[in-house]
Amino acid sequence: MNVLIWIIGATFLVSLIAFVGAAGLAIKTKILNKILLILVGFSAGALMGGAFIHLIPEAIEGTSLSVVFLWVLIGFSLFFLIERVLKWHHCHKGKCDVHTLGQMNLIGDGVHNFIDGLIIAAAFLVNIPFGVVTTIAIISHEVPQEIGDFGVLVYGGFSKIKALIYNFLSALVAVIGAVAGYFLSALTNGFTSLLIPFAAGGFIYIAGSDLIPELHKERDLKKSILSYGFFIIGIIFMFIVKLIFGG
């Protein structure tokens, strides 16, 4: 039950990031882009580190290699499917041409948030420290996304207040996903052993297909080196957590 409280608290905290979208509009574009660049770089490294240093090794301990990597691929493929079928994509600059109408954005975001909840649950089921650092990584990833999503909803005809409320309700779906993941793990034998590599696949997709391409768009050499530095810091951060807490 203690783990469940951590899971609910973490996903609710991540949901509150939905309100960052409006705050992002008040920050000067030059400063905002630098902050987002650092967050995207750190998040990409932390998610990659979380997948390869924590989740996959944890999954291998209790399951055959073929099953583990099958579920890594399933997790990766499901995130790819969400992005292609629902035509939803994260934005990190506040604007994004690939977004469809605001309603479609909310549907896609809700589905993704549900899976984010499953991922957070999987991380806390490994151990609480890893759950905490995973939450930090996801928050780093969510800040740029929510700024983009808020802009899309306003562009799609929502008032600013309505956009904030609907974006927050969509974000709260992560809590439902987390609770579902926790109870399915408790009620179904072997569910955790499948959820953990599934989460790893999600981590790899978000970092490799969504975040790293955003870093490649930066043409300024100094900024590129800065973002790469924070990518490495994200990986090192996860490695240090592994050394200190195990899991």
Buried (B, 14 or more C-beta within 10 A) or exposed (E): EEBBEBBBBBBBBBBBBBBBBBEBBEBEEEEBBBBBBBBBBBBBBBBBBBBBBBBBBBBBEEBEEEBBBBBBBBBBEBBEEBBEEBBBBBBBBBEBEEBBBBEBBBBBBBBBBBBBBBBBBBBBBBBBBBBBBBBBBBBBBBBBBBBBBBBBBBBBEBEEEEBBBBBBBBBBBBBBBBBBBBEBBEEEEEBBBBBBBBBBBBBBBBBBBBBBEBBEEBEEEEBBEBBBBBBEBBBBBBBEBBEEBEB
